[in-house]
């Protein structure tokens, strides 16, 4: 008989079950081990478990779970269940969160502050420029960028986040043993170094068409909001936006050329109440958690910049200046630096945006 973790993985692979029925079964019987030990009749006590589903569960011995576990280990993939601490808490807020995740790379607490960027696979030069701009600004602010590793907008978003030394998470519609699209194989490796690849599907699951709408709910579920950049009216990006609305997340859309079919999707969203995006501030200002995070991050970036770029005397002067104006004579007394040399240091600090010069040689620290 499999142990509890193995039982979770087996039950996760019983096709008629799904996340909602999975949770109902555990709530009713207590453990996955218990579920696998029961008869059809026992299982059908649970609401939503019909004869077909019950028979699929009692046939669980046809599932070779050890092969899946071994494949995950061979590929450096960690299997996380929803009862584990590593499971992303933002995902647990959605109704049908997956009981099992396959993760390659590392999920970080910082990833709880994330924005999804999605759109067409047939990205235009305009869409590419917009995607690069928005992703760059978000990554510089320390916001994790979530997308689906598809061609077009998704790929650009992941690549730019990595180039900007930011974090990015890709949610796949296939198992992590398969590489889809194949041209993104190297991009997968870079994402693993700067974030994580995530799938709810077993290791060898193929990128079947029906998997992608299902994975889209995880893209929105991992994010505070979803930004749609170029999409036609039947795009999967609109499915992601729909999930975001159902999950109580903000939806943003970038307006485009009215003659382009790839503007139809964002414009439809805007007509239905999505927030228009012209700058990254349009996203940040709408989400309080994101706004506060970015504000604190910018302070941290400034501190890091100070430590990296300033020499010891400049650091000493900067540390001597607070939010109250201080005169150059007092600074000279405090730092023991002669006025002539101090004037040069102060000019450099002003030009680099660390301090402001007020009237009559008084200086004050800038924190924003």
Buried (B, 14 or more C-beta within 10 A) or exposed (E): EBEEBBBBBBBBBBEEBBBEBBBBBBEBBEEBBBBBEBEBEBBBEBEEBEEEBBEBBBEBEEBEBEEBBEBBEEEEBBBBBBEEEEBBEBBEEBEBBBBBBBBBBBBEEBBBBBBBBBBBBBBBEBBBEBBBBBBBBBBBBBBBBBBBBBBBBBBBBBBBBBBBEBBBBBBBBBBBBBBBBEEBEEBBEBBBEBBBBBBBBBBEBEBEEEBBBBBBBBBBBBBBBBBBBBBBEEBBBBBBBBBBBEBEBBBBBBEBEEEBBBBBBBBBBBEEEBBEBEEBEBBBEBBEEBBEBBEEBBEEEBEEEBEEEBEEBBEBBBEBBEEEBBEBEEBBEBBEBEEEEBBEBBEBBBEBEBBBBEEEBBBBBBEE
